Amino acid sequence: MLEILLKTLPFFGLIGLGWAAAAMRFFPPEGAAWLTRFVFYFALSAMLFRFAAGIDLGALFDLRFALAYLGGSAVVWAAGIAVARARGLGLAEAAMEAQCCMIGNTGFLGVPMLVVLLGERAVGPVLMVLTIDMLVFSTLITLIVHASRHGGLRVAAVLPVLRGIAANPMILAMVAGLAWGGLALPMPAPLDEFLALLGAAATPGALFAIGASLAGRSLARLAPAGWLSFAKLGLHPLAVGLAAWALRVDPFAAGVMVVAAGLPVAGNVYILAQHFGIAQQRVSTAILISTAASIVTLPLLMVLIGV
């Protein structure tokens, strides 16, 4: 436990540095926004493209892995909906809370940290988790909110969602990288070095940006936010772990899946909450609590599953 904690501390140290810089006003709020934009559109995209270009597409997709992650996540998502509805919340608000229960910070925290800690074998499983989260659950929450506000689902609501998915730089980078590798195109040394250099900025940049974005968040609505954090850090990895065991997913891939499921609530859930004007304070507090708690829960999870 101590050894793994020491390995993860530098990553959380970068988050803490970003938080301290923003809290002391040394790093302004608009700086965090622009750093996030740089990581999202350039550094992380370069990293994902380079990773994807080196993966065999046939070996990447594992039906049992996909079903286990989808099934376990769907159970937690449904639990989030049920608890919210039992508290008297509307469907759109309940769906936003459910999103908090199972969408982890895979892009900004999972990809940089898990690949470094677990090795390049973790690339495929992490990309699978990231893809399922973006294609399935991020689409689902958007459609539910539109349907609840307009009395049903219309084609006009679906098209912007599809355009958003198609324009997502992480999706584009992964698809382009997989296509490059699938066509067996050579990777010129200057291009490879360029991507490696740009991609290397993703880890420190993303972690610093996470910390800086947390500095402006205040603790409020602690009871519901505490439940959402517990569901994300505890129930989600438990559910996907049981599903992976039942479907006999490869042990290493299953371990990566479980650790990815144990990541804190993703910042893009707050972006959605802010965009739709739904449960912003609860989502913001859940991000803060789950990120702070994951300093302990992630190493503990890695010890328990032995990755």
Sine and cosine of phi, psi and omega as CSV:
sin_phi,cos_phi,sin_psi,cos_psi,sin_omega,cos_omega
0.00,0.00,-0.73,0.68,-0.03,-1.00
-0.90,0.44,-0.65,0.76,-0.02,-1.00
-0.89,0.46,-0.70,0.71,0.00,-1.00
-0.93,0.37,-0.63,0.78,0.04,-1.00
-0.86,0.51,-0.67,0.74,0.00,-1.00
-0.92,0.39,-0.52,0.85,0.03,-1.00
-0.95,0.31,-0.55,0.84,-0.02,-1.00
-1.00,0.08,-0.34,0.94,-0.06,-1.00
-0.84,0.54,-0.65,0.76,0.03,-1.00
-0.85,0.52,-0.59,0.81,0.01,-1.00
-0.91,0.40,-0.73,0.69,0.03,-1.00
-0.95,0.31,-0.43,0.90,0.10,-1.00
-0.89,0.45,-0.62,0.78,0.06,-1.00
-0.91,0.40,-0.61,0.79,0.08,-1.00
-0.89,0.46,-0.70,0.72,0.02,-1.00
-0.89,0.45,-0.61,0.79,0.03,-1.00
-0.90,0.44,-0.68,0.73,0.04,-1.00
-0.89,0.46,-0.65,0.76,0.02,-1.00
-0.89,0.45,-0.72,0.70,-0.03,-1.00
-0.90,0.44,-0.66,0.75,-0.01,-1.00
-0.89,0.46,-0.65,0.76,0.01,-1.00
-0.96,0.27,-0.62,0.78,-0.02,-1.00
-0.90,0.44,-0.55,0.83,0.01,-1.00
-1.00,0.03,0.11,0.99,0.01,-1.00
0.91,0.42,0.23,0.97,0.09,-1.00
-0.95,0.31,-0.50,0.87,0.02,-1.00
-0.88,-0.48,0.95,-0.31,-0.12,-0.99
-0.95,0.31,0.35,-0.94,0.00,-1.00
-0.83,0.56,-0.64,0.77,0.01,-1.00
-0.93,0.38,-0.44,0.90,0.08,-1.00
-0.91,0.40,-0.66,0.75,0.03,-1.00
-0.89,0.46,-0.65,0.76,0.00,-1.00
-0.90,0.44,-0.67,0.74,-0.01,-1.00
-0.96,0.29,-0.56,0.83,0.08,-1.00
-0.90,0.43,-0.68,0.73,0.06,-1.00
-0.86,0.51,-0.65,0.76,0.02,-1.00
-0.89,0.45,-0.68,0.73,0.03,-1.00
-0.88,0.48,-0.72,0.69,-0.01,-1.00
-0.90,0.44,-0.72,0.69,-0.09,-1.00
-0.90,0.44,-0.73,0.68,-0.12,-0.99
-1.00,0.03,-0.43,0.90,-0.12,-0.99
-0.87,-0.49,-0.92,0.40,-0.16,-0.99
-0.91,0.42,-0.78,0.62,-0.03,-1.00
-0.92,0.39,-0.59,0.81,0.04,-1.00
-0.90,0.43,-0.64,0.77,0.05,-1.00
-0.90,0.43,-0.68,0.74,0.03,-1.00
-0.88,0.47,-0.72,0.70,-0.02,-1.00
-0.92,0.40,-0.65,0.76,0.03,-1.00
-0.88,0.48,-0.72,0.69,-0.04,-1.00
-0.90,0.43,-0.68,0.74,0.05,-1.00
-0.88,0.47,-0.75,0.66,-0.08,-1.00
-0.91,0.42,-0.57,0.82,-0.01,-1.00
-0.91,0.41,-0.38,0.92,-0.01,-1.00
-0.99,-0.11,0.11,0.99,-0.04,-1.00
-0.96,-0.27,0.64,-0.77,0.12,-0.99
-0.97,0.23,0.86,-0.51,-0.07,-1.00
-0.85,0.53,-0.63,0.78,0.01,-1.00
-0.90,0.43,-0.58,0.81,-0.01,-1.00
-0.99,0.17,-0.34,0.94,-0.05,-1.00
-0.94,0.34,-0.74,0.67,-0.10,-1.00
-1.00,0.10,0.86,-0.51,0.05,-1.00
-0.85,-0.53,0.93,-0.38,-0.08,-1.00
-0.86,0.51,-0.66,0.75,-0.01,-1.00
-0.91,0.42,-0.64,0.77,0.06,-1.00
-0.87,0.49,-0.76,0.65,-0.04,-1.00
-0.88,0.48,-0.69,0.72,-0.01,-1.00
-0.92,0.40,-0.63,0.78,0.00,-1.00
-0.91,0.42,-0.72,0.69,-0.01,-1.00
-0.93,0.38,-0.68,0.73,0.02,-1.00
-0.89,0.46,-0.71,0.71,-0.04,-1.00
-0.91,0.42,-0.75,0.66,0.01,-1.00
-0.89,0.46,-0.67,0.74,0.00,-1.00
-0.92,0.39,-0.63,0.78,0.00,-1.00
-0.90,0.44,-0.60,0.80,0.04,-1.00
-0.89,0.45,-0.72,0.70,0.01,-1.00
-0.92,0.39,-0.63,0.78,0.04,-1.00
-0.87,0.49,-0.71,0.71,0.01,-1.00
-0.91,0.43,-0.61,0.79,0.05,-1.00
-0.90,0.44,-0.65,0.76,0.05,-1.00
-0.88,0.48,-0.69,0.73,0.06,-1.00
-0.87,0.49,-0.73,0.68,-0.07,-1.00
-0.88,0.47,-0.70,0.71,-0.01,-1.00
-0.90,0.43,-0.67,0.74,-0.01,-1.00
-0.91,0.41,-0.68,0.73,0.01,-1.00
-0.91,0.41,-0.59,0.81,0.04,-1.00
-0.90,0.43,-0.42,0.91,0.05,-1.00
-1.00,0.06,0.06,1.00,0.07,-1.00
1.00,0.02,0.24,0.97,-0.01,-1.00
-0.99,0.17,0.46,-0.89,0.07,-1.00
-0.95,0.31,0.18,-0.98,-0.09,-1.00
-0.88,0.47,-0.70,0.71,-0.04,-1.00
-0.89,0.45,-0.69,0.73,0.01,-1.00
-0.92,0.39,-0.64,0.77,0.03,-1.00
-0.90,0.43,-0.63,0.77,0.02,-1.00
-0.91,0.41,-0.59,0.81,0.03,-1.00
-0.92,0.40,-0.64,0.77,0.06,-1.00
-0.91,0.41,-0.64,0.77,0.04,-1.00
-0.87,0.48,-0.59,0.81,0.03,-1.00
-0.88,0.47,-0.64,0.77,0.04,-1.00
-0.88,0.48,-0.54,0.84,-0.09,-1.00
-0.94,0.35,-0.35,0.94,-0.10,-0.99
-0.61,-0.79,0.07,1.00,0.09,-1.00
-0.98,-0.17,0.95,-0.32,-0.03,-1.00
-1.00,-0.10,0.21,-0.98,-0.03,-1.00
-0.99,0.14,0.87,0.49,-0.08,-1.00
-0.94,0.35,-0.66,0.75,-0.06,-1.00
-0.92,0.39,-0.80,0.60,-0.12,-0.99
-1.00,0.08,-0.44,0.90,-0.03,-1.00
-0.91,-0.41,-0.70,0.71,-0.09,-1.00
-0.91,0.40,-0.78,0.63,-0.04,-1.00
-0.87,0.50,-0.79,0.61,-0.01,-1.00
-0.90,0.44,-0.67,0.74,-0.14,-0.99
-0.98,0.19,-0.73,0.69,-0.11,-0.99
-0.94,0.35,-0.57,0.82,0.03,-1.00
-0.92,0.39,-0.62,0.79,0.04,-1.00
-0.93,0.36,-0.70,0.72,-0.08,-1.00
-0.97,0.24,-0.62,0.79,-0.13,-0.99
-0.97,-0.26,-0.12,0.99,0.04,-1.00
1.00,-0.04,0.13,-0.99,-0.08,-1.00
-0.93,0.37,-0.27,0.96,0.09,-1.00
-0.89,0.45,-0.37,0.93,-0.03,-1.00
-0.99,0.16,-0.19,0.98,-0.09,-1.00
-0.85,0.52,-0.79,0.61,-0.05,-1.00
-0.84,0.54,-0.81,0.58,0.02,-1.00
-0.86,0.51,-0.64,0.77,0.00,-1.00
-0.91,0.42,-0.67,0.75,0.02,-1.00
-0.91,0.42,-0.57,0.82,0.05,-1.00
-0.89,0.45,-0.72,0.70,0.02,-1.00
-0.88,0.48,-0.72,0.70,-0.01,-1.00
-0.88,0.48,-0.68,0.73,-0.03,-1.00
-0.91,0.41,-0.70,0.71,0.00,-1.00
-0.90,0.44,-0.68,0.74,0.02,-1.00
-0.85,0.52,-0.71,0.70,-0.08,-1.00
-0.97,0.26,-0.70,0.72,-0.09,-1.00
-0.97,0.24,-0.61,0.79,-0.11,-0.99
-1.00,-0.09,-0.89,0.46,-0.19,-0.98
-0.98,0.19,-0.58,0.82,0.06,-1.00
-0.93,0.37,-0.54,0.84,0.09,-1.00
-0.93,0.36,-0.67,0.74,-0.04,-1.00
-0.87,0.50,-0.73,0.68,-0.04,-1.00
-0.90,0.44,-0.63,0.77,0.00,-1.00
-0.90,0.44,-0.69,0.72,-0.01,-1.00
-0.92,0.39,-0.62,0.79,0.01,-1.00
-0.90,0.43,-0.70,0.72,0.00,-1.00
-0.89,0.46,-0.70,0.72,0.02,-1.00
-0.89,0.46,-0.70,0.72,-0.03,-1.00
-0.91,0.42,-0.65,0.76,-0.03,-1.00
-0.93,0.36,-0.48,0.88,-0.04,-1.00
-1.00,0.04,-0.37,0.93,-0.07,-1.00
-0.89,-0.46,0.25,0.97,0.07,-1.00
0.94,0.35,0.40,0.91,0.01,-1.00
0.54,-0.84,0.17,-0.99,-0.05,-1.00
-1.00,-0.08,0.78,-0.62,0.00,-1.00
-0.89,-0.46,0.40,-0.92,0.02,-1.00
-0.87,0.50,-0.59,0.81,-0.01,-1.00
-0.88,0.47,-0.42,0.91,0.02,-1.00
-1.00,0.09,-0.47,0.88,-0.06,-1.00
-0.97,0.24,-0.64,0.77,-0.09,-1.00
-0.86,0.51,-0.71,0.70,0.05,-1.00
-0.88,0.48,-0.55,0.83,0.03,-1.00
-0.90,0.43,-0.71,0.70,0.01,-1.00
-0.90,0.44,-0.63,0.77,0.04,-1.00
-0.91,0.42,-0.63,0.77,0.03,-1.00
-0.89,0.46,-0.65,0.76,0.03,-1.00
-0.90,0.43,-0.72,0.70,-0.04,-1.00
-0.90,0.43,-0.48,0.88,-0.04,-1.00
-1.00,-0.07,-0.04,1.00,0.00,-1.00
-0.91,0.42,0.85,-0.53,-0.09,-1.00
-0.89,0.46,-0.50,0.87,0.03,-1.00
-0.94,0.34,-0.65,0.76,0.07,-1.00
-0.90,0.44,-0.73,0.69,0.01,-1.00
-0.87,0.50,-0.68,0.73,-0.02,-1.00
-0.90,0.43,-0.68,0.73,0.00,-1.00
-0.92,0.39,-0.69,0.72,0.01,-1.00
-0.89,0.45,-0.70,0.72,0.02,-1.00
-0.90,0.44,-0.66,0.75,0.02,-1.00
-0.91,0.41,-0.67,0.74,0.03,-1.00
-0.90,0.43,-0.63,0.78,0.04,-1.00
-0.91,0.42,-0.66,0.75,0.02,-1.00
-0.87,0.50,-0.75,0.66,0.00,-1.00
-0.93,0.36,-0.62,0.79,-0.01,-1.00
-0.90,0.43,-0.54,0.84,0.04,-1.00
-1.00,0.09,0.01,1.00,0.01,-1.00
0.83,0.56,0.61,0.79,0.03,-1.00
-0.96,0.28,0.64,-0.77,0.03,-1.00
-0.94,0.35,0.54,-0.84,0.04,-1.00
-0.97,-0.23,0.98,-0.20,0.00,-1.00
-0.84,0.54,0.60,-0.80,-0.05,-1.00
-0.83,0.56,-0.69,0.72,0.02,-1.00
-0.88,0.47,-0.63,0.78,0.01,-1.00
-0.92,0.39,-0.67,0.74,0.01,-1.00
-0.89,0.46,-0.66,0.75,0.01,-1.00
-0.93,0.37,-0.60,0.80,0.05,-1.00
-0.88,0.47,-0.74,0.67,0.00,-1.00
-0.91,0.42,-0.63,0.78,0.01,-1.00
-0.90,0.43,-0.67,0.74,-0.01,-1.00
-0.91,0.41,-0.73,0.68,0.01,-1.00
-0.93,0.38,-0.67,0.74,0.00,-1.00
-0.91,0.42,-0.49,0.87,0.01,-1.00
-0.90,0.43,-0.38,0.93,0.03,-1.00
-0.97,0.22,-0.23,0.97,-0.07,-1.00
-0.91,0.42,-0.70,0.72,-0.08,-1.00
-0.90,0.43,-0.86,0.51,0.00,-1.00
-0.90,0.43,-0.62,0.79,-0.02,-1.00
-0.90,0.43,-0.71,0.71,-0.02,-1.00
-0.91,0.41,-0.70,0.71,-0.04,-1.00
-0.92,0.39,-0.66,0.75,0.05,-1.00
-0.89,0.46,-0.66,0.75,-0.01,-1.00
-0.91,0.41,-0.61,0.79,0.05,-1.00
-0.86,0.51,-0.75,0.66,-0.01,-1.00
-0.88,0.48,-0.70,0.72,-0.01,-1.00
-0.89,0.45,-0.59,0.81,-0.01,-1.00
-0.95,0.31,-0.39,0.92,0.00,-1.00
-0.98,0.20,-0.35,0.94,-0.13,-0.99
-0.89,0.45,-0.54,0.84,-0.05,-1.00
-1.00,0.03,0.05,1.00,-0.07,-1.00
-1.00,-0.02,0.64,-0.77,0.04,-1.00
-0.93,-0.38,0.43,-0.90,0.02,-1.00
-1.00,0.09,0.88,-0.47,0.06,-1.00
-0.45,-0.90,0.30,-0.95,-0.06,-1.00
0.78,0.63,0.78,0.62,-0.14,-0.99
-0.90,0.44,-0.61,0.79,-0.05,-1.00
-0.89,0.45,-0.81,0.58,0.03,-1.00
-0.91,0.41,-0.59,0.80,0.02,-1.00
-0.91,0.40,-0.58,0.81,0.05,-1.00
-0.90,0.43,-0.66,0.75,0.05,-1.00
-0.89,0.46,-0.70,0.71,0.00,-1.00
-0.89,0.46,-0.64,0.77,0.03,-1.00
-0.92,0.40,-0.66,0.75,0.03,-1.00
-0.89,0.46,-0.69,0.72,0.01,-1.00
-0.88,0.47,-0.66,0.75,-0.05,-1.00
-0.94,0.33,-0.73,0.68,-0.10,-0.99
-1.00,0.10,-0.38,0.92,-0.05,-1.00
-0.92,-0.39,-0.85,0.53,-0.09,-1.00
-0.93,0.37,-0.64,0.77,-0.05,-1.00
-0.89,0.45,-0.79,0.61,0.04,-1.00
-0.88,0.47,-0.56,0.83,0.04,-1.00
-0.90,0.43,-0.70,0.71,-0.05,-1.00
-0.91,0.41,-0.72,0.69,-0.02,-1.00
-0.95,0.32,-0.51,0.86,0.07,-1.00
-0.90,0.44,-0.70,0.72,0.04,-1.00
-0.91,0.42,-0.64,0.77,0.03,-1.00
-0.91,0.41,-0.66,0.75,0.03,-1.00
-0.90,0.43,-0.63,0.77,0.04,-1.00
-0.91,0.42,-0.69,0.72,-0.02,-1.00
-0.90,0.43,-0.58,0.82,-0.03,-1.00
-1.00,-0.07,0.06,1.00,0.06,-1.00
0.83,0.55,0.75,0.66,0.08,-1.00
-0.94,0.35,0.53,-0.85,0.04,-1.00
-0.75,0.66,0.75,-0.66,-0.13,-0.99
-0.82,0.58,-0.69,0.73,-0.01,-1.00
-0.92,0.40,-0.73,0.68,0.01,-1.00
-0.88,0.48,-0.63,0.78,0.03,-1.00
-0.90,0.44,-0.63,0.78,0.03,-1.00
-0.89,0.45,-0.68,0.74,0.04,-1.00
-0.89,0.45,-0.66,0.75,0.02,-1.00
-0.86,0.50,-0.70,0.71,-0.03,-1.00
-0.91,0.42,-0.70,0.72,0.01,-1.00
-0.90,0.43,-0.66,0.75,0.04,-1.00
-0.88,0.47,-0.61,0.79,0.03,-1.00
-0.93,0.38,-0.39,0.92,0.01,-1.00
-1.00,0.05,0.10,0.99,0.04,-1.00
-0.94,0.33,0.45,-0.89,-0.01,-1.00
-0.92,0.38,0.21,-0.98,-0.02,-1.00
-0.84,0.54,0.69,-0.73,-0.08,-1.00
-0.97,0.23,0.54,-0.84,0.04,-1.00
-0.90,0.43,-0.46,0.89,-0.03,-1.00
-0.94,0.34,-0.28,0.96,0.12,-0.99
-0.92,0.40,-0.63,0.78,0.04,-1.00
-0.92,0.39,-0.59,0.80,0.04,-1.00
-0.87,0.49,-0.68,0.73,0.05,-1.00
-0.91,0.42,-0.70,0.71,0.00,-1.00
-0.87,0.50,-0.66,0.75,0.01,-1.00
-0.93,0.37,-0.65,0.76,-0.02,-1.00
-0.89,0.45,-0.67,0.74,-0.03,-1.00
-1.00,-0.02,-0.15,0.99,-0.03,-1.00
0.93,0.36,0.66,0.75,-0.08,-1.00
-0.80,-0.60,0.85,-0.52,0.20,-0.98
0.81,0.59,0.60,0.80,-0.06,-1.00
-0.86,0.51,-0.70,0.71,-0.09,-1.00
-0.92,0.40,-0.67,0.74,0.02,-1.00
-0.89,0.46,-0.70,0.71,-0.01,-1.00
-0.90,0.43,-0.71,0.70,-0.01,-1.00
-0.86,0.51,-0.71,0.70,0.00,-1.00
-0.92,0.38,-0.60,0.80,0.04,-1.00
-0.90,0.44,-0.62,0.78,0.05,-1.00
-0.89,0.46,-0.71,0.70,-0.01,-1.00
-0.90,0.44,-0.75,0.66,-0.04,-1.00
-0.91,0.42,-0.73,0.68,-0.06,-1.00
-0.92,0.39,-0.58,0.81,0.03,-1.00
-0.91,0.40,-0.69,0.72,0.02,-1.00
-0.91,0.41,-0.69,0.72,-0.03,-1.00
-0.93,0.37,-0.49,0.87,-0.06,-1.00
-0.93,0.38,-0.26,0.97,0.10,-0.99
-0.84,0.54,-0.56,0.83,0.01,-1.00
-0.99,-0.13,-0.68,0.74,-0.13,-0.99
-0.93,0.36,-0.58,0.82,-0.01,-1.00
-0.91,0.41,-0.77,0.63,0.07,-1.00
-0.86,0.52,-0.63,0.78,0.02,-1.00
-0.89,0.46,-0.68,0.73,0.02,-1.00
-0.89,0.46,-0.67,0.74,0.01,-1.00
-0.91,0.42,-0.57,0.82,0.06,-1.00
-0.93,0.37,-0.70,0.72,-0.08,-1.00
-0.90,0.44,-0.61,0.79,-0.04,-1.00
-0.99,-0.10,-0.13,0.99,0.14,-0.99
0.95,0.32,0.57,0.82,0.06,-1.00
-1.00,0.09,0.00,0.00,0.00,0.00
